[in-house]
Amino acid sequence: MDLRERQVRDAYYRFLDRAFPTPVDSGFVVVDLDQASLDALAEVGVVFPWPRELYAGLIRLLDAVHARVFVMDLLLTEPSAQAGQDEALARAMRETRIPVVLSAFAGQSGKRPLLPRFLCPDREQAPEAREVLAPILPFQEGAEAIGNVAEQADPDGVFREISRYTRLPGGALPSLFQATLNLLNHTSCRGPTEPLLLPPVGDPLRRYPHLPVARVLNWAYRYLQTGNVPDSARALLEHRIVFLGSSAPGLHDLRPSPYSPVTLGVDFHVMALDAALQGRELHVPGGGFRVLLGFALALLLMALRMRLWTHRGRWIGGEGSVFLLLIGIQVVALRHDLALPLLYLLAVQLFTLIIHLAWRYEEEWRRRRWIRRVLGLYLSPDVLQTVLAHPEHLRLGGERREITVYFSDIRGFTTLAETMDPDRLAELLNAYLSRVTAVLFAHGATLDKYLGDGVMAFWNAPLDQPDHVNRACRASLDVLLTLQTWNQERVREGEPELWTGIGLHTGPAVVGNLGSPDHFDYTAVGDTVNTASRLEGLTRHFGVPVVVSEDVVHRCTRPFFFRPLGWVQVKGRHTPLAIYELRTNPDPHAAEWETFLLSLRKGKLREAQNVLASLPSEPLVEAYRKWIQQGQIRPDGTIIFSQK
């Protein structure tokens, strides 16, 4: 099968696994020699390679729960350096009632021969290997079968099929899955010899239960100490086909598969055995069948397109129906274990689409020629060309408009970035920006840019929005509400809350395509933009989530709750600016707060302090207490902020 065809089939397998997921098959269990288990045993002084009495304990536990078979995808080709370890494992293999299947590696030389009872008669069509790395003789004597785990990847490095047999000088060695299959079916060296093409059984990490080996070893230890099998061990292992494999990176048994770039090597044999036991072995059709299939499909697709493309605007439904038809053909074929050539079917679809588009283009050309002739009676040639071509009219330059500018920024993002993994940080930032952007778009905002963890947007450009101030205020409150809901989910998941500060300002700005002739953006510039950015920064100092300017308050035509925050002079502006907090509810101490600000404005500092002392503690109140104590407030009540 062509490599490109196999790569297309990989994508199709992944699509089927997501669209039509196969159920979990609890008849198989993979005991995973994972990195966490290696680390856990290393902490108590047991380093890899482990004492083989641990594997003996696994076998005795599986014998107690009546597992069907134990398959070890682990090369036991060298004697243990610890006395008695090999005998402990060999004795467990001899005394167990369940069959044990071991692994060999065809293609590498070993120090000991493979016993003839594990070989089948020579299979001429099987690939050839002159050498084999076999388990030590005590283990061979205790094993029921031995299978080859040396497989060849396709030229792109992906493993998609498994050879059933490998020819050796003394006979044919079955693969690990084939040896297990022969054992379960009580057959000896029967069946086909061609490689097994992996069918779409599903992602093995989801389809087959994977248990950390440390957990199973703990069950085995408890069983050997007490003689009682833990209930969880019996529930997960009883009457199962148990494979032992490894996902630890240092053991080098992770391989690319059609489902994932990192798949356990043992999972390939589990998938192959699963397919063989179900009788789901794929077959590739011959050339004559392909020709007949292509001809019939071409006629069907042409008829379907002619039927569904009759009216304008129905081409999406037509092509969607064609796509669903091909999906249906593939699903039916795979259900009948037939590997149809996907590239061939796609080529037939593309060929029929090109023919149909050529016919539609010729029909559209005739229609446009008629429109040109009719409209030419009323429009000049230049205007006519504009109407027909629909140009974008992109050009450098801008226009002066009144807009409402929005700036927001995550609180404590720098500290968060220092303590979080970069991948998790990027995922968190994407989730935050997605939620904020969705709210802004819902209220008709124009997204200007992302500023790291910040967002800049504006209203009333390029389209006229007479209620742009109302939209900005409503969007700001909805952003806070969205983050509140999200934070509840994060708290339940043990994650810290994430909050933002928002600044809003309304005023004139230059809006348009700004930049160079080759690269430009649709953006806004001017004092209004700078002031909105400064207001966003003030949310940190005043301890409130949304700070808006006096212009925003005066231009609102809908009822919102505003609390005056005082007067500030921000960097870049020479005149004080009255600022307000946009709230979701009215301030219960509005009268006292206005009295406090009025006292500050009149320079009555002691009177203002008395009023402030009567107010309940909150970040805003504490901020003013600090500013008063440090003498940062001018006699007219203005606070100067020299930093951004």
C-alpha positions in Angstrom: 0.0 0.0 0.0 1.4 3.4 -0.9 2.8 5.5 1.9 0.6 8.5 1.2 -2.4 6.2 1.2 -1.4 5.0 4.6 -0.9 8.5 5.9 -4.4 9.5 4.7 -5.7 6.3 6.4 -4.1 7.4 9.6 -6.1 10.7 9.5 -9.2 8.7 8.8 -8.5 6.4 11.7 -8.2 9.4 14.0 -11.4 10.8 12.6 -13.3 7.6 13.2 -11.9 7.3 16.7 -13.2 10.8 17.6 -16.5 10.6 15.7 -17.4 7.0 16.4 -15.3 6.0 19.5 -15.1 2.3 20.2 -16.1 1.1 23.7 -13.5 0.3 26.3 -12.5 -3.4 25.9 -12.0 -4.7 29.5 -11.0 -8.1 28.2 -7.4 -6.8 27.9 -5.4 -5.1 30.6 -2.0 -3.4 30.0 0.2 -3.3 33.1 2.4 -0.3 32.4 6.0 -0.1 33.5 5.7 3.7 33.6 8.1 6.4 34.8 6.0 7.1 38.0 6.3 3.5 39.0 10.1 3.5 38.4 10.4 6.6 40.5 8.2 5.2 43.3 10.2 2.0 43.7 13.5 4.0 43.4 12.5 6.0 46.4 12.4 2.8 48.5 15.7 1.5 47.1 14.5 -0.7 44.2 16.1 0.5 41.0 15.6 -0.8 37.5 16.3 -3.5 36.4 14.1 -4.7 39.2 14.6 -8.0 41.1 12.9 -10.7 39.1 11.0 -11.9 42.2 8.7 -8.8 41.6 7.7 -10.3 38.3 7.2 -13.7 40.0 4.9 -11.9 42.4 2.9 -10.6 39.5 2.5 -14.1 38.0 1.3 -15.5 41.3 -1.2 -12.7 41.7 -2.5 -13.3 38.1 -2.7 -17.0 38.8 -4.8 -16.2 41.9 -7.3 -14.1 39.9 -7.4 -16.7 37.1 -6.1 -14.4 34.3 -6.4 -16.0 30.9 -2.8 -15.4 29.8 0.2 -13.2 30.9 2.2 -11.7 28.0 5.5 -10.0 28.9 6.8 -7.5 26.4 10.1 -7.4 28.3 13.3 -8.9 27.2 14.7 -11.3 29.8 17.8 -12.2 27.9 20.5 -11.9 30.6 20.8 -13.7 33.9 20.1 -11.6 37.0 23.1 -10.3 39.0 21.3 -11.2 42.2 21.4 -14.8 43.4 18.1 -16.7 43.3 16.2 -14.1 41.4 16.1 -16.1 38.1 15.1 -19.3 39.9 12.2 -17.4 41.7 10.8 -16.2 38.4 11.3 -19.5 36.6 9.6 -21.4 39.5 6.6 -19.0 39.4 6.3 -19.7 35.7 6.4 -23.4 36.2 4.0 -23.5 39.0 1.4 -21.1 37.6 -1.8 -22.4 36.0 -1.9 -19.5 33.5 0.2 -19.6 30.4 3.1 -17.1 30.2 4.3 -15.7 26.9 7.8 -14.2 26.7 9.5 -11.9 24.2 12.4 -12.4 21.9 14.0 -10.0 19.4 14.6 -11.4 15.9 17.5 -9.7 14.1 20.0 -9.4 17.1 22.3 -12.2 18.1 22.0 -13.8 21.6 24.1 -16.0 23.8 21.7 -18.9 23.8 19.5 -20.7 21.3 15.8 -20.6 21.1 14.2 -23.9 22.0 12.7 -25.7 18.9 9.3 -26.0 20.5 8.7 -22.2 20.1 9.3 -22.3 16.3 6.8 -23.1 13.6 7.5 -24.7 10.2 9.3 -22.4 7.8 6.9 -19.8 6.2 8.3 -18.7 2.8 6.4 -15.5 2.6 7.5 -14.3 6.0 10.4 -11.8 6.4 13.8 -13.4 7.2 16.1 -12.8 10.2 19.2 -14.9 10.7 19.7 -14.2 14.4 17.5 -13.9 17.5 18.0 -12.5 21.0 16.1 -15.1 23.2 15.3 -15.3 26.9 17.6 -17.3 29.2 17.0 -21.1 29.2 15.3 -21.3 32.7 12.7 -18.8 31.4 12.2 -20.6 28.1 11.6 -23.8 30.0 8.8 -22.2 32.1 7.1 -20.3 29.2 4.2 -21.6 27.2 5.2 -19.5 24.1 7.7 -16.9 22.9 6.9 -14.2 20.4 9.0 -11.7 18.4 8.7 -8.0 19.3 11.0 -6.7 16.6 8.8 -4.8 14.1 9.6 -2.7 11.1 8.2 0.8 10.7 7.1 2.4 7.4 9.5 4.9 5.7 7.9 7.7 7.7 8.7 6.0 11.0 5.1 5.0 11.8 4.2 1.4 12.8 1.0 0.4 11.0 1.3 -3.4 10.6 2.8 -6.4 12.4 4.5 -9.4 10.8 2.9 -12.6 11.9 6.0 -14.7 11.5 9.8 -14.2 11.1 11.9 -16.8 9.4 14.9 -18.1 11.4 17.4 -20.8 10.4 15.4 -23.5 12.4 11.9 -22.4 11.5 9.5 -19.4 11.8 9.1 -17.5 15.0 5.6 -16.0 15.6 5.2 -12.4 16.6 4.2 -11.7 20.2 0.5 -11.3 19.3 0.5 -14.3 17.0 2.1 -16.5 19.6 -0.6 -15.4 22.1 -3.3 -16.0 19.5 -2.1 -19.5 18.8 -2.1 -20.2 22.5 -5.6 -18.9 23.1 -7.0 -20.7 20.0 -5.2 -23.9 20.8 -3.7 -23.9 17.3 -0.2 -24.4 16.2 1.3 -22.3 13.4 -1.9 -22.1 11.4 -3.5 -19.2 9.6 -2.3 -16.6 7.1 1.4 -15.5 6.8 1.0 -12.0 5.4 1.5 -9.1 7.9 -1.6 -7.9 9.8 -2.6 -4.4 8.9 -3.9 -2.7 12.0 -7.6 -2.0 11.7 -9.3 1.0 13.3 -9.9 -0.6 16.7 -9.5 2.8 18.4 -6.8 4.6 20.4 -5.2 2.0 22.6 -4.7 4.4 25.5 -8.5 4.8 25.6 -9.7 1.4 24.5 -7.6 -0.8 26.8 -7.3 -0.3 30.6 -3.7 0.7 31.5 -2.6 0.1 35.1 0.6 1.4 36.6 2.8 -1.5 37.5 3.5 -0.1 41.0 -0.2 -0.4 41.7 -0.3 -4.1 40.6 2.9 -4.9 42.5 1.2 -3.5 45.6 -1.7 -5.9 45.1 0.8 -8.7 44.6 2.6 -7.9 47.8 -0.6 -7.8 49.8 -1.7 -11.1 48.3 1.7 -12.8 49.1 1.6 -11.4 52.6 -2.0 -12.2 53.5 -3.1 -14.8 51.0 -6.1 -12.6 50.2 -6.5 -11.0 46.8 -7.6 -7.4 47.0 -11.0 -6.7 45.6 -9.8 -4.1 43.2 -7.2 -6.5 41.8 -9.9 -9.2 41.2 -12.2 -6.7 39.6 -9.6 -5.4 37.1 -7.6 -8.5 36.4 -9.8 -11.6 36.7 -10.2 -13.6 33.5 -8.3 -10.9 31.6 -5.6 -11.1 28.9 -2.8 -9.2 30.7 0.1 -7.6 28.9 3.2 -6.2 30.6 4.8 -3.2 28.6 6.5 0.0 29.3 5.8 3.7 28.7 8.9 4.9 30.6 11.0 7.0 28.2 14.2 5.5 29.4 13.1 2.0 28.4 12.8 3.1 24.7 9.5 1.3 23.9 7.4 4.3 22.6 6.6 4.3 18.9 4.6 6.3 16.5 1.2 4.8 15.6 -1.7 6.0 13.4 -3.3 7.4 16.6 -0.4 9.1 18.4 3.3 9.9 18.0 4.0 8.1 21.3 2.3 4.7 21.6 3.4 1.9 23.9 5.2 -0.8 21.9 3.0 -3.5 23.7 -0.1 -1.7 22.6 0.6 -2.7 19.0 0.4 -6.3 19.9 -2.7 -5.7 22.0 -4.4 -4.0 19.0 -3.3 -6.9 16.7 -4.6 -9.6 19.1 -7.8 -7.7 19.6 -8.4 -7.5 15.8 -7.4 -11.1 15.3 -9.8 -12.4 18.0 -12.6 -10.3 16.5 -11.8 -11.5 13.0 -11.3 -7.9 11.9 -8.3 -8.3 9.7 -8.3 -5.8 6.9 -8.1 -6.8 3.2 -6.9 -4.6 0.4 -9.0 -5.0 -2.8 -7.5 -5.8 -6.2 -7.2 -3.6 -9.2 -10.3 -4.7 -11.0 -12.5 -4.0 -8.0 -11.0 -0.5 -7.8 -11.8 0.3 -11.5 -15.4 -0.8 -11.0 -15.7 1.1 -7.8 -14.3 4.3 -9.3 -16.6 4.2 -12.3 -19.7 3.6 -10.2 -18.7 6.3 -7.7 -18.0 8.9 -10.4 -21.5 8.4 -11.9 -23.1 8.6 -8.5 -21.2 11.8 -7.5 -22.0 13.5 -10.8 -25.7 12.7 -10.4 -25.7 13.8 -6.8 -24.0 17.2 -7.6 -26.3 17.9 -10.5 -29.3 17.2 -8.3 -28.1 19.2 -5.2 -26.4 22.1 -7.1 -29.6 23.1 -9.0 -30.1 26.3 -7.1 -27.5 28.8 -6.1 -26.3 28.5 -2.5 -26.9 24.8 -2.3 -23.3 23.8 -3.2 -22.4 23.6 0.5 -25.1 21.0 1.1 -24.2 19.2 -2.1 -20.5 18.8 -1.1 -21.5 18.0 2.4 -23.6 15.2 1.1 -20.8 14.0 -1.1 -18.4 14.0 1.9 -21.0 12.1 4.0 -21.4 9.6 1.2 -17.7 8.9 1.1 -17.6 8.6 4.9 -20.5 6.2 4.8 -18.8 4.1 2.1 -15.6 3.9 4.2 -17.5 3.0 7.4 -19.4 0.2 5.6 -16.2 -1.0 4.0 -14.3 -1.1 7.3 -17.2 -2.8 9.0 -16.7 -5.6 6.4 -12.9 -5.6 6.9 -12.2 -4.0 3.5 -9.5 -1.4 3.2 -10.6 0.8 0.4 -8.0 3.1 -1.3 -8.8 6.4 0.2 -6.6 8.4 -2.1 -8.2 6.7 -5.1 -11.7 7.6 -3.8 -10.6 11.2 -3.1 -9.1 11.4 -6.6 -12.5 10.3 -8.1 -14.2 12.9 -6.0 -11.8 15.6 -7.1 -12.1 14.6 -10.7 -15.9 14.8 -10.7 -15.7 18.1 -8.8 -13.5 19.7 -11.4 -15.8 18.6 -14.2 -18.8 19.9 -12.3 -17.0 23.2 -11.4 -16.0 23.7 -15.1 -19.6 23.3 -16.1 -20.8 25.7 -13.4 -18.1 28.2 -14.3 -19.1 28.3 -17.9 -22.7 28.8 -16.8 -21.7 31.6 -14.4 -19.6 33.3 -17.1 -22.7 33.4 -19.4 -24.7 34.9 -16.6 -22.1 37.6 -15.7 -21.8 38.5 -19.4 -25.5 39.1 -19.5 -25.3 41.3 -16.3 -22.4 43.3 -17.8 -24.4 43.9 -21.0 -27.5 45.1 -19.0 -25.7 47.2 -16.4 -23.6 48.8 -19.0 -26.7 50.7 -20.1 -26.8 52.5 -16.8 -23.3 52.6 -15.3 -19.9 53.8 -16.4 -17.3 51.2 -17.2 -15.3 52.1 -14.0 -18.3 51.8 -11.7 -19.4 48.6 -13.5 -16.0 47.1 -12.8 -16.3 48.0 -9.2 -19.7 46.4 -8.9 -18.5 43.2 -10.5 -15.2 42.8 -8.8 -16.2 43.8 -5.2 -12.8 45.4 -4.3 -11.9 45.9 -0.6 -10.7 49.4 -1.1 -7.9 48.9 1.4 -5.6 51.9 1.7 -3.4 53.7 4.2 -4.9 56.5 6.3 -7.6 57.0 8.9 -10.5 59.1 10.0 -11.3 61.0 13.2 -14.1 59.4 15.1 -15.5 59.4 18.6 -14.9 55.9 20.0 -15.0 54.1 23.4 -11.7 52.3 24.0 -11.4 49.2 26.2 -8.2 48.0 27.9 -7.9 45.0 30.1 -5.1 43.1 31.8 -4.8 40.0 34.0 -4.0 40.8 37.7 -0.8 39.2 39.0 0.1 37.7 35.6 3.8 38.3 36.0 3.9 36.3 39.3 1.8 33.6 37.7 4.1 33.4 34.7 7.1 32.9 37.0 5.6 30.0 38.8 3.8 28.1 36.0 5.0 25.8 33.3 5.1 27.6 29.9 2.8 25.1 28.2 0.2 25.4 31.0 0.6 29.2 31.0 -0.1 29.3 27.2 -3.1 27.1 27.6 -4.4 29.3 30.5 -3.8 32.5 28.5 -5.6 31.1 25.5 -8.6 30.1 27.6 -8.8 33.5 29.2 -8.4 35.5 25.9 -11.0 33.2 24.2 -13.6 34.0 26.9 -12.9 37.7 26.9 -12.9 38.0 23.1 -16.2 36.1 22.9 -17.9 38.6 25.2 -16.4 41.6 23.3 -17.6 40.3 20.0 -21.0 39.6 21.4 -21.3 43.3 22.1 -20.1 44.4 18.7 -16.5 45.4 19.7 -13.7 45.8 17.2 -10.7 43.8 18.5 -7.6 45.9 18.0 -4.9 43.6 19.4 -3.7 41.3 22.1 -1.0 42.8 24.3 0.4 39.6 25.9 -2.2 39.0 28.7 -3.9 42.3 27.8 -6.7 43.1 25.3 -7.4 46.4 23.4 -10.7 46.9 21.7 -13.0 49.8 20.7 -16.5 50.6 19.6 -18.0 52.9 17.0 -15.5 52.0 14.2 -15.5 51.0 11.5 -19.3 50.8 11.7 -21.4 53.5 13.4 -22.7 52.5 16.8 -24.6 55.3 18.4 -24.8 53.3 21.7 -21.1 52.5 21.8 -20.7 53.7 25.4 -23.5 51.5 26.6 -22.1 48.6 24.7 -18.6 49.1 26.3 -20.1 49.2 29.8 -22.2 46.2 29.3 -19.3 44.2 27.8 -17.1 45.1 30.7 -19.6 43.9 33.3 -20.2 40.7 31.2 -16.4 40.0 31.1 -16.4 40.1 34.9 -19.4 37.8 35.1 -17.8 35.4 32.7 -14.6 35.3 34.7 -16.6 34.8 37.9 -18.3 31.7 36.4 -14.9 30.5 35.1 -13.3 31.0 38.5 -15.9 28.9 40.2 -14.9 26.0 37.8 -11.2 26.7 38.5 -11.7 26.6 42.3 -13.4 23.3 42.0 -10.5 22.0 40.0 -8.0 23.3 42.6 -6.7 26.1 40.4 -6.3 29.7 41.5 -8.8 32.4 40.5 -8.0 34.7 37.6 -9.1 38.3 37.6 -8.7 41.3 35.3 -8.6 45.0 35.5 -10.5 47.1 32.9 -10.2 50.7 31.8 -12.8 52.5 29.6 -12.5 56.0 28.1 -14.6 57.8 25.4 -13.3 60.5 23.2 -11.9 61.4 19.7 -9.3 59.2 18.0 -7.9 58.5 14.6 -9.1 55.2 13.4 -8.1 53.4 10.2 -5.4 51.4 8.4 -2.1 52.6 9.9 1.3 51.2 9.1 3.4 51.0 5.9 2.2 50.4 2.4 3.2 46.7 2.7 2.0 46.0 6.2 -0.7 47.8 8.1 -3.4 47.2 10.7 -6.8 48.6 11.4 -6.2 50.4 14.7 -6.9 53.5 16.7 -4.4 56.1 18.0 -4.6 59.3 20.1 -5.0 60.6 23.6 -8.2 58.7 24.1 -6.4 55.4 23.6 -3.6 56.4 25.9 -6.0 57.5 28.6 -8.0 54.3 28.5 -4.7 52.4 29.0 -3.8 54.5 32.0 -7.3 53.9 33.5 -6.8 50.2 33.2 -3.5 50.6 35.2 -5.3 52.5 37.9 -7.5 49.5 38.8 -4.4 48.1 40.6 -4.0 51.2 42.8 -7.7 51.7 43.6 -8.5 48.0 44.1 -11.5 48.0 41.8 -12.1 45.8 38.7 -13.4 48.6 36.3 -12.3 52.2 36.1 -14.0 54.5 33.7 -13.6 58.2 32.8 -16.1 61.0 33.5 -16.8 61.1 29.7 -18.1 57.5 29.8 -20.4 58.3 32.7 -21.8 61.4 31.0 -22.4 59.7 27.7 -24.2 56.6 29.1 -27.9 56.5 28.1 -28.7 53.4 30.0 -28.8 53.0 33.8 -25.5 51.7 35.2 -24.1 51.9 38.7 -21.1 54.2 39.0 -19.1 55.1 42.1 -16.9 58.2 42.0 -13.3 57.4 42.8 -11.9 60.9 42.9 -9.5 62.9 40.7 -6.3 61.7 39.2 -3.5 63.1 37.0 -2.1 60.3 35.0 1.1 60.2 33.0 0.8 62.0 29.7 -2.1 64.3 30.8 -1.7 67.8 32.3 -5.3 68.2 33.6 -6.9 66.1 36.4 -9.4 63.5 35.3 -12.5 62.5 37.3 -12.7 58.7 37.4 -15.4 56.3 38.4 -15.9 52.6 39.2 -18.4 50.7 37.1 -20.2 48.4 39.4 -22.7 45.5 39.2 -24.7 46.9 42.1 -25.2 50.2 43.8 -22.8 51.4 46.5 -24.5 51.0 50.0 -22.3 53.8 51.4 -22.7 56.2 48.4 -23.6 59.2 50.6 -20.7 58.8 53.0 -18.3 58.3 50.1 -19.4 61.4 48.2 -19.0 63.4 51.5 -15.5 62.1 51.8 -14.5 63.0 48.2 -16.2 66.5 48.6 -14.1 67.1 51.7 -10.9 66.1 49.9 -11.9 68.4 47.0 -12.3 71.4 49.4 -9.0 70.6 51.1 -10.7 69.6 54.4 -8.3 66.8 55.1 -9.3 66.1 58.8 -13.0 66.1 58.0 -12.3 63.7 55.1 -10.3 61.4 57.5 -13.2 61.3 59.9 -15.6 60.3 57.2 -13.1 57.7 55.9 -12.8 56.2 59.4 -16.5 55.5 59.5 -16.5 53.5 56.3 -16.0 49.7 56.3 -12.6 48.4 55.3 -12.1 47.6 51.6 -9.2 48.0 49.1 -10.3 51.4 48.0 -10.7 52.7 51.5 -7.3 51.3 52.6 -5.7 52.9 49.5 -7.0 56.3 50.4 -5.8 55.9 54.0 -2.3 55.1 52.7 -2.3 58.1 50.3 -3.4 60.5 53.1 -0.8 59.2 55.5 1.9 59.5 52.9 0.8 62.9 51.8 0.2 61.9 48.1 -3.0 63.9 47.8 -2.8 67.5 46.7 -4.9 70.2 48.4 -7.5 70.0 45.7 -8.0 66.2 46.2 -6.1 65.2 43.1 -3.8 62.1 43.2 -0.8 62.2 40.8 0.4 59.0 39.2 3.7 59.4 37.4 4.0 55.8 36.3 1.9 53.9 33.8 
